[in-house]
Amino acid sequence: MPRDALDERDLAECPLVRAAVLVALTPGPAGGVLLTKRTAHLSHHAGQVSFPGGCIDPSDASPEAAALREAQEEIGLDPERVAVTGRLGDYVTGTGYCITPVLGVLPACRTLRELGLRPSPQEVDTMFMLPMAVLLDSRAPQRRGAFYRGRWREFWVWPHPEQYVWGATAAILVNLAARLRGD
């Protein structure tokens, strides 16, 4: 894995905040990875595509507990419907978060509606799937670049017809895809 896909701590200007996200996969022909788009009014990462998740609270027993709690709060996902299968490596963002991606498998479905999810209007603008065929295509993610804090930075972007999937979410997807392909 490219080191820059795992760590941007050189950009963080404060102590790292621990966070966890649920990387939820659905099996079957219509399978994919569940993603959300955050509402535009949030104070952090407004309008960005993300996994359900957030800060690990002191009351959370583990990153898994935090990811499941946040997914229930954000999209109404019943933790009993998630088979937690492990974790990906932590990802450190330039905005000061150390994110633990928790892997989970959801029941097979043809549409997100079948899962009975209820996105919180305060946090989630929309939910969508990145198809498994796109995730497993090693040519799908692209490298882009921009100046950030006076330095040229490169980042991953995944193709989607309606959403811009980039940054930490895209890097975690790159790591997931490599793991699923056995790279």
N, C-alpha and C positions, 0 to 999 in steps of 0.2 A: 504494500500500500504506500502511496506517496505520503511522506511525512506531513506535508501541508494539508492533506485531507484529514488529519487527525488533530492538529494543534495550531492555534493562532495565539498562544499566550503572549507572544511578543507584542501584540497589539493591545492587550488588556491593561487598563490603567488603574485597576483597583483589585482588591482581593477577589478570588474566584468564588462565585456562588454555585453551590451544588444544585443540580437539576436532573430530572429524569423525564424521558419521553417514552411513549408506547409506540413501538414500530409494529403495527398490527397487520398481519398478512391474512388474506382470505384464499383458501385453496380452490381448485377447480378451474374449468376452462375460462371463467370470467374472473379469475383470481387476480389479486394485485395487492398493493400496499395502500392503506388508508391514510389520507392526508387531509389537513384542514387549512383553510385560509382564515387568518385572524382578522377580527374587525378592525376598521380603520381608526377607531378612537382610542385604542389601547396605548398605554404609555411606553411599552417596549415592543419592538418588532411589529408595529401596527401594519395590517394589510399584507403581511408576509405569509407564505406557505410554511406550514410546520406540521410536526407530529403532535398528537395530543400529549400534553405534559406541562411541566412547570417546576417550580422550586421544590426541593425536598424539605418538608417541614420537620421540626424536631419530633413531632408525634408519629412520623412515618417510620416504620420498622426497617425499611430497606428502600433502595431505588425502585424495586418492583412495586412495593406498596404505594410509593409516591406516584409512579406512572399510572397505576390502576385507579388511584383516587382522582388524579387529574383528568383521566379519560372519562371517568364517570361524571365529574363536574362539568367538563367542557362539551361532551357529546352524548351524555346519557348512556354510556356503555356499561352494562352490568359486568362487574369484575368476574362473576361466575361464568360468563360466556367467553372468557379469554384463557387459553392454555398457554401459560408463560413457559417459554422454551429456553431462555438464556439471555445473554447480553452481548452487545457489540462493545468494542473498546470505547472508552470515554472520548469525548470530543470537546476540546477547549476552544471557546470562541473569542474573538477579539473584543467582544462586548462584555467579557468578564464572567462567562458561565462555563462550568465544567459539567457537560451533559452526559449522563449515562443512558444509552439507548437500550431499552428492555424489549426483547423480542417476544411477540405473542401471536398465537394463531386464533383466528375467529372462525365461527362456523361457516361452511361454504354457503355462498349466496350468489344470486345473479345481479342484485342491486343492493345498494346500501340501505334502502328502505326496508328490505327484508330483515335487517338486523335490529330494527326498531330503535334506531338512534334518534336522539333529540338534541340537536346542537343548542348550546346556550347562546342566546342572541347578544349577550354582553361580551362574549369572547370569540365566537365563531361566526364568520360570515357565510362560509359554505364548507361542505365536505366533498371529497372526490377520491377516486382511486387512480393510482398510477398502475397501469396494467403490468402483469407479471412479464409479458412478452417484451415490453419496453425496458423493465428493470433488468432482465437477463441479457439484453442486447449490449454487448461490450462497446459498441459504437455509439450508443444513445447519448451518454453524458458528454458534454462539451466543456472545454476550458474557456473561460472568459477572463477578462482583466479590467481593472479600474484603479485609479489613484484613490487611496484611502489613507487619511492622516499623513499626507505627504509622501507616501510610498506606493509603488506599483504592487498590487496584490492580484493574484490569480485565484479563481474560485470555480466550482463546478456548477453547471446548469443542466437540468434534465428537460427533455422536450415534453410539452403538454399543449394541447390545442387551445386551452383557455387560461392556464395559470403559469406564472413564472416561478419555477422551482429552482432555488439557488441557495448559496450560503451553507450554513450548518446542516440544514435539511438535505440538501443535495449531496454534501460530503458524506453524511451518514448513509444515504442511499448508495453511494459509490462503494462504501465499505460492505454494506449488506449484499449488494450484487456480486462483489468479488467473493464473498463467503459462500453465497448460494451456488455460484459457478464453480467453486473449488479452486479459484485462482490463488 
